Amino acid sequence: MSAISRLTVAPSSVAFRLSAAEEGIGPILAAAAALTDRAYVVLSGRPTGRLCLRLRPKRKGTKKGLERLAMAFEAELSQRKAAFGAKGEVVFLG
């Protein structure tokens, strides 16, 4: 199941909603930070509820590129969730 919902592609950004309660605020912030080399990140909402995340690429892109940016965030979120425990603490693997 996809972590992101209500994907909206605008001419210069992509926005979507996700649940901080389900995904954890730590993994969300870590995934967003990992994309800051490629995009500006705006996060709004409650840290314990629903969040709206908007990504605006630092370089002009296409609609397909914006969708790929959203998919990159989702992939990054999956990786970051593996590094956080069930209670949101960092878990060192290996």
C-alpha positions in Angstrom: 0.0 0.0 0.0 1.2 3.5 -0.9 2.2 5.7 2.0 1.3 8.8 0.1 -2.3 9.8 -0.9 -4.0 12.6 -2.9 -1.0 13.2 -5.2 -1.4 16.6 -6.9 0.9 17.6 -9.7 1.0 21.3 -10.3 3.1 23.1 -13.0 6.1 23.5 -10.7 5.6 21.2 -7.8 4.0 18.0 -6.5 2.0 17.7 -3.3 0.6 14.8 -1.4 -0.7 13.8 2.0 0.6 11.2 4.4 -0.1 10.1 8.0 2.5 11.0 10.6 0.7 8.7 13.0 1.2 5.7 10.6 4.5 6.5 9.1 6.2 8.2 12.0 7.4 11.8 12.0 11.1 10.8 12.2 11.1 8.8 9.0 9.1 11.5 7.2 11.5 14.2 8.2 14.5 12.0 7.3 13.1 11.2 3.9 12.3 14.8 3.3 15.9 15.9 4.3 17.3 13.3 1.9 15.6 15.0 -1.0 16.8 18.5 -0.3 19.6 18.2 -2.8 17.0 17.9 -5.5 14.0 19.8 -4.2 12.7 22.4 -1.8 10.5 20.7 0.8 7.5 22.3 2.5 5.8 20.3 5.2 2.6 21.4 6.9 0.1 19.8 9.3 0.2 18.2 12.7 3.2 16.1 13.6 0.9 13.5 15.1 -1.8 13.5 12.4 -2.1 14.1 8.6 0.6 16.0 6.9 0.8 17.7 3.5 4.2 17.6 1.8 5.0 19.7 -1.2 8.2 19.2 -3.3 9.4 21.8 -5.7 12.4 20.7 -7.8 15.4 23.0 -7.7 15.7 22.6 -11.5 12.8 23.0 -13.9 11.2 19.6 -14.6 8.3 17.9 -16.4 5.1 16.4 -15.0 6.7 13.0 -15.3 9.8 14.3 -13.4 7.5 15.6 -10.6 5.8 12.2 -10.4 9.3 10.5 -10.2 10.2 12.9 -7.4 7.2 11.8 -5.4 8.1 8.2 -6.1 11.7 8.9 -4.9 10.2 10.3 -1.7 8.2 7.2 -1.1 11.2 5.0 -1.7 13.3 7.1 0.6 10.5 6.9 3.2 10.5 3.1 3.0 14.2 3.0 3.6 14.0 5.4 6.5 11.2 3.6 8.2 13.5 0.5 8.3 16.1 2.5 10.2 13.5 3.6 12.8 12.0 1.3 15.4 8.3 0.9 16.1 8.4 3.8 18.6 10.3 6.1 16.2 13.7 5.5 17.8 16.8 5.1 15.5 17.8 1.4 15.1 21.3 0.6 14.0 21.3 -2.3 11.5 24.4 -4.4 11.0 
